[in-house]
């Protein structure tokens, strides 16, 4: 695996079982959809709202 995949998978393994399930459901929704841009835009908005000073990254710990 390349480094990006390794980092993201490391973060996935740091999630709780419930969080892992929700992530897999979100990924499945994205790949099952013919209209992916609205899904991506929604998640981009959610990502932009994260306060990284208060929330450390589960993937890399930064």
NUKOLSE-107159 format. One record per atom (N, C-alpha, C): residue in one letter; x, y, z; atom name; residue number from 1. Coordinates in steps of 0.1 Angstrom, whole numbers, plus 2048, in hexadecimal, padded with zeros to 3 digits. Example, Ala and Ser with C-alpha at 12.3 -4.5 7.8 and 13.67 -1.06 7.14 Angstrom:
BEGIN
A;884;7C7;84E;N;1
A;87B;7D3;84E;CA;1
A;884;7DF;84E;C;1
S;880;7EA;847;N;2
S;889;7F5;847;CA;2
S;881;800;84F;C;2
//
This chain:
BEGIN
X;808;7F4;800;N;1
X;800;800;800;CA;1
X;809;80C;800;C;1
X;804;817;7FA;N;2
X;80C;823;7FA;CA;2
X;80A;82A;808;C;2
X;811;835;80A;N;3
X;811;83B;818;CA;3
X;803;841;81B;C;3
X;7FC;847;811;N;4
X;7EF;84D;814;CA;4
X;7E5;842;819;C;4
X;7E5;837;812;N;5
X;7DC;82C;816;CA;5
X;7E0;827;824;C;5
X;7ED;826;826;N;6
X;7F1;821;833;CA;6
X;7ED;82A;83E;C;6
X;7EE;837;83C;N;7
X;7EB;841;846;CA;7
X;7DC;840;849;C;7
X;7D4;840;83E;N;8
X;7C5;840;840;CA;8
X;7C1;833;846;C;8
X;7C6;828;842;N;9
X;7C2;81B;848;CA;9
X;7C6;81B;857;C;9
X;7D1;820;85B;N;10
X;7D6;821;869;CA;10
X;7CB;829;871;C;10
X;7C6;834;86B;N;11
X;7BB;83B;871;CA;11
X;7AE;833;873;C;11
X;7AB;82C;868;N;12
X;79F;823;869;CA;12
X;7A0;819;874;C;12
X;7AC;813;876;N;13
X;7AE;80A;881;CA;13
X;7AD;810;88F;C;13
X;7AF;81D;88F;N;14
X;7AE;825;89C;CA;14
X;79F;829;8A0;C;14
X;796;826;896;N;15
X;788;829;899;CA;15
X;781;81F;8A1;C;15
X;777;822;8A8;N;16
X;76F;818;8AF;CA;16
X;767;810;8A5;C;16
X;762;804;8A9;N;17
X;75B;7FC;8A0;CA;17
X;74F;803;899;C;17
X;748;80B;8A1;N;18
X;73C;812;89C;CA;18
X;741;81D;892;C;18
X;74C;824;894;N;19
X;751;82D;88B;CA;19
X;756;826;87E;C;19
X;75C;81B;87F;N;20
X;760;813;873;CA;20
X;754;810;86B;C;20
X;74A;80B;871;N;21
X;73E;807;86A;CA;21
X;738;813;862;C;21
X;737;81F;869;N;22
X;732;82B;863;CA;22
X;73A;82F;857;C;22
X;747;82E;859;N;23
X;750;832;84E;CA;23
X;74E;829;842;C;23
X;74E;81C;844;N;24
X;74B;812;839;CA;24
X;73E;815;832;C;24
X;734;818;83A;N;25
X;727;81C;834;CA;25
X;728;828;82C;C;25
X;72F;832;830;N;26
X;731;83E;828;CA;26
X;738;83C;81B;C;26
X;743;833;81C;N;27
X;74A;830;810;CA;27
X;742;828;806;C;27
X;73A;81F;80C;N;28
X;731;817;803;CA;28
X;726;820;7FC;C;28
X;721;82A;804;N;29
X;717;833;7FE;CA;29
X;71E;83B;7F3;C;29
X;72A;83F;7F5;N;30
X;731;847;7EB;CA;30
X;733;83E;7DE;C;30
X;738;832;7DF;N;31
X;73B;82A;7D4;CA;31
X;72E;825;7CD;C;31
X;724;823;7D4;N;32
X;717;81E;7CF;CA;32
X;70F;829;7C7;C;32
X;713;836;7C9;N;33
X;70C;841;7C4;CA;33
X;710;844;7B6;C;33
X;707;848;7AD;N;34
X;70A;84E;7A0;CA;34
X;70D;85D;7A1;C;34
X;709;863;7AC;N;35
X;70A;871;7AF;CA;35
X;714;873;7BA;C;35
X;721;872;7B8;N;36
X;72A;873;7C3;CA;36
X;72E;881;7C7;C;36
X;72D;88A;7BF;N;37
X;731;898;7C2;CA;37
X;729;89E;7CE;C;37
X;71C;89C;7CF;N;38
X;715;8A1;7DB;CA;38
X;71A;89B;7E8;C;38
X;71D;88E;7E7;N;39
X;722;887;7F3;CA;39
X;730;88C;7F7;C;39
X;738;88E;7ED;N;40
X;745;893;7EF;CA;40
X;744;8A1;7F5;C;40
X;73C;8AA;7EF;N;41
X;73A;8B7;7F4;CA;41
X;736;8B8;803;C;41
X;72D;8AF;806;N;42
X;728;8AE;814;CA;42
X;733;8AB;81E;C;42
X;73B;8A1;81A;N;43
X;746;89D;822;CA;43
X;751;8A7;823;C;43
X;754;8AE;818;N;44
X;75D;8B9;817;CA;44
X;759;8C4;821;C;44
X;74C;8C7;821;N;45
X;747;8D1;82A;CA;45
X;749;8CD;839;C;45
X;746;8C0;83C;N;46
X;748;8BB;84A;CA;46
X;756;8BC;84E;C;46
X;75F;8B8;844;N;47
X;76E;8B9;847;CA;47
X;772;8C7;84A;C;47
X;76D;8D1;842;N;48
X;771;8DF;844;CA;48
X;76D;8E4;852;C;48
X;763;8DE;858;N;49
X;75E;8E3;865;CA;49
X;765;8DD;871;C;49
X;76E;8D4;86E;N;50
X;776;8CE;879;CA;50
X;780;8D7;87F;C;50
X;781;8D9;88C;N;51
X;78B;8E1;893;CA;51
X;797;8D8;896;C;51
X;7A1;8D9;88E;N;52
X;7AC;8D0;890;CA;52
X;7B5;8D4;89C;C;52
X;7B2;8DF;8A1;N;53
X;7B9;8E3;8AE;CA;53
X;7B4;8DB;8BA;C;53
X;7A7;8D6;8B8;N;54
X;7A1;8CF;8C3;CA;54
X;7A0;8C0;8C0;C;54
X;7A1;8BC;8B3;N;55
X;79F;8AE;8AF;CA;55
X;7AB;8AA;8A7;C;55
X;7B2;8A0;8AD;N;56
X;7BE;89A;8A7;CA;56
X;7BA;891;89C;C;56
X;7C2;890;892;N;57
X;7BF;886;887;CA;57
X;7C1;878;88B;C;57
X;7B6;870;889;N;58
X;7B7;862;88C;CA;58
X;7C1;85A;883;C;58
X;7C3;85F;878;N;59
X;7CC;859;86E;CA;59
X;7DA;85A;872;C;59
X;7DF;867;874;N;60
X;7ED;869;876;CA;60
X;7F0;86E;884;C;60
X;7E6;872;88C;N;61
X;7E8;877;89A;CA;61
X;7EC;885;89B;C;61
X;7EC;88C;88F;N;62
X;7F0;89B;88F;CA;62
X;7E3;8A3;891;C;62
//
